[in-house]
Amino acid sequence: MGWLSLRRIIPAAAVAAILPPSAWAAQGDDPDWPCIQRKVPTLSLGQVWTGPELPQSAADWSRNAAVAALVAEVAARRVPLPHAQQKIREFAEGLPKDERKARMYMLAQGLFDHLNRERSEVIAGIARYAHRQRDNAQFLRQEASAVDALRAKADTDPNELEFRSNRLALQTRIFQERARSLSYVCEVPTLIEQRLFALARTISEILEAK
């Protein structure tokens, strides 16, 4: 049987099996959260920072051009973590001793602010993506039922049936590809959190050594 023939006979029951409503059940109380990982919209500094309490002055990190530039550079996930950690060590070594502690505190605060915000934006994007996927799943179930109804009618135009069946098959395949992508995207908040913890730990170690 050819591919076109297979697409002509996709029944609603098959689509329902591919797209069960339970596949989009939320984890926890948020109806828009599809990931196995527990949703934690924002982090607290204490979850990732093991060094001494950061002074209030560290909040002004964005006003220091060198610190702000380093935050942007080492926070980027395209930069390998060991390279980012080395850049932090080199930055610390290049600072005057009387400024090192204050600048490293700023760097710690800057990385937390930057990566925590990025992580929250990713989480919000995942929720929006999953919401659209649930809407798409409902549409596909309805469309499959409509195709079945057309197939059951004796006077259905075969060209219309083929067109609707082919379109349903394509839309189902796109839906499945997006669902697979979502499983990878769900890992991103954890990867950001792990990177933040590793970079913060590097700063803490530098401060401990001085």
C-alpha positions in Angstrom: 0.0 0.0 0.0 1.4 3.4 -1.0 2.0 6.4 1.3 -0.9 8.3 -0.2 -3.2 5.3 0.4 -2.0 5.1 4.0 -2.8 8.7 4.6 -6.3 8.3 3.1 -7.3 5.7 5.8 -6.0 7.4 9.0 -9.0 7.0 11.3 -9.9 9.2 14.3 -9.1 6.3 16.6 -5.5 6.2 15.4 -5.0 9.9 15.9 -6.6 9.6 19.4 -4.0 7.0 20.2 -1.2 9.2 18.9 -2.6 12.3 20.7 -4.0 11.2 24.1 -5.2 14.1 26.3 -3.1 12.7 29.2 0.0 13.4 27.2 -0.5 17.1 27.9 -1.5 16.7 31.6 0.3 19.4 33.6 2.9 18.5 36.2 1.7 20.0 39.5 -0.9 22.8 39.6 0.1 24.7 36.4 -2.1 23.6 33.5 0.4 25.0 31.0 3.5 23.1 32.4 4.2 19.9 30.4 7.6 18.9 31.7 8.5 16.1 34.0 10.8 18.5 35.8 9.1 20.4 38.6 8.3 24.0 37.7 10.2 26.5 39.7 9.7 29.9 37.9 12.5 31.7 39.7 15.5 30.7 41.7 16.8 32.2 45.0 20.4 33.3 45.4 20.8 30.8 48.2 20.1 27.9 45.9 23.2 28.6 43.8 25.5 30.7 45.9 27.6 29.1 48.6 29.9 32.1 49.3 29.4 34.9 51.9 26.4 37.1 51.8 26.6 39.5 48.9 26.7 43.2 49.8 24.1 45.6 48.6 26.7 47.3 46.4 26.8 44.1 44.3 23.4 45.0 42.9 25.1 47.8 40.9 27.1 45.3 38.8 25.5 46.5 35.5 27.1 49.9 36.0 30.6 48.4 35.9 31.4 47.9 32.2 34.0 45.1 32.7 31.8 43.1 35.0 28.7 43.5 32.7 30.7 42.4 29.7 32.0 39.3 31.5 28.5 38.4 32.7 27.2 38.5 29.1 30.2 36.5 27.8 30.3 33.6 30.4 26.5 33.3 30.8 26.1 32.4 27.1 25.6 28.6 26.9 27.4 28.5 23.6 30.6 29.2 25.6 31.9 25.9 27.0 31.7 25.8 30.8 35.5 25.2 31.4 36.3 28.2 29.1 33.8 30.4 31.0 35.3 29.4 34.3 38.8 30.1 33.1 37.7 33.6 31.9 36.4 34.3 35.4 39.7 33.2 36.9 41.6 35.4 34.5 39.4 38.3 35.3 40.0 37.9 39.0 43.8 37.7 38.5 43.7 41.0 36.6 42.0 42.9 39.3 43.8 45.1 41.9 43.8 43.3 45.2 41.8 46.1 46.9 39.0 45.8 44.3 38.9 42.0 43.7 36.4 41.1 46.4 33.9 43.8 45.4 34.2 43.0 41.7 33.7 39.3 42.3 30.7 39.9 44.4 29.3 42.0 41.5 30.1 39.2 39.1 28.2 36.7 41.3 25.2 39.0 41.5 25.3 39.7 37.8 25.4 36.1 36.8 22.6 35.3 39.1 20.4 38.1 37.8 21.2 37.4 34.1 20.8 33.6 34.2 17.8 33.6 36.6 16.0 36.0 34.2 17.0 33.9 31.2 15.8 30.7 32.9 12.4 32.3 33.8 12.0 33.4 30.2 12.6 29.9 29.0 10.0 28.5 31.4 7.4 31.0 30.3 8.1 30.1 26.6 7.7 26.4 27.4 4.3 27.1 28.9 3.2 29.0 25.9 4.5 26.3 23.5 2.7 23.6 25.5 -0.5 25.5 25.5 -0.4 25.7 21.7 0.3 22.0 21.4 -2.7 21.1 23.5 -4.9 23.3 21.3 -3.3 21.6 18.2 -4.0 18.2 19.7 -7.7 19.0 20.2 -7.9 20.3 16.6 -6.4 17.1 15.2 -8.8 14.9 17.1 -11.7 16.9 15.8 -10.3 16.9 12.2 -9.8 13.1 12.4 -13.4 12.6 13.4 -14.5 14.8 10.5 -12.4 12.8 8.1 -13.9 9.6 9.4 -17.4 11.1 8.9 -16.5 12.0 5.3 -15.2 8.5 4.7 -18.5 7.0 6.0 -20.7 9.0 3.6 -21.5 7.2 0.3 -21.6 10.5 -1.7 -18.3 12.0 -0.4 -16.1 13.5 -3.1 -13.0 11.3 -3.2 -10.8 14.3 -4.0 -12.0 16.1 -0.9 -11.4 13.0 1.2 -7.9 12.6 -0.1 -7.1 16.3 0.5 -8.4 16.2 4.1 -6.7 12.9 4.8 -3.4 14.1 3.4 -3.6 17.4 5.4 -4.4 15.5 8.6 -1.4 13.2 8.1 0.9 16.2 7.6 -0.5 18.1 10.6 -0.1 15.0 12.8 3.5 14.5 11.7 4.3 18.2 12.5 2.6 17.8 15.9 4.7 14.8 16.7 7.9 16.5 15.7 7.1 19.5 18.0 6.2 17.1 20.8 9.6 15.5 20.5 11.3 18.9 20.5 9.4 19.9 23.7 11.1 17.0 25.6 14.5 18.5 24.8 13.4 22.1 25.6 12.2 20.9 29.0 15.9 20.3 29.9 17.0 23.9 29.3 16.0 25.4 32.6 17.9 22.7 34.4 21.0 23.2 32.2 20.9 27.0 32.9 20.6 26.3 36.7 23.5 23.9 36.6 25.6 26.4 34.7 24.8 29.2 37.1 25.7 26.9 40.1 29.0 26.0 38.5 30.0 29.6 37.7 29.0 30.8 41.1 31.0 28.0 42.7 34.0 29.1 40.7 33.7 32.7 42.1 33.3 31.3 45.6 36.4 29.3 45.3 38.4 32.3 44.0 37.2 34.3 47.0 38.1 31.5 49.4 41.6 31.3 48.0 42.4 35.1 48.4 
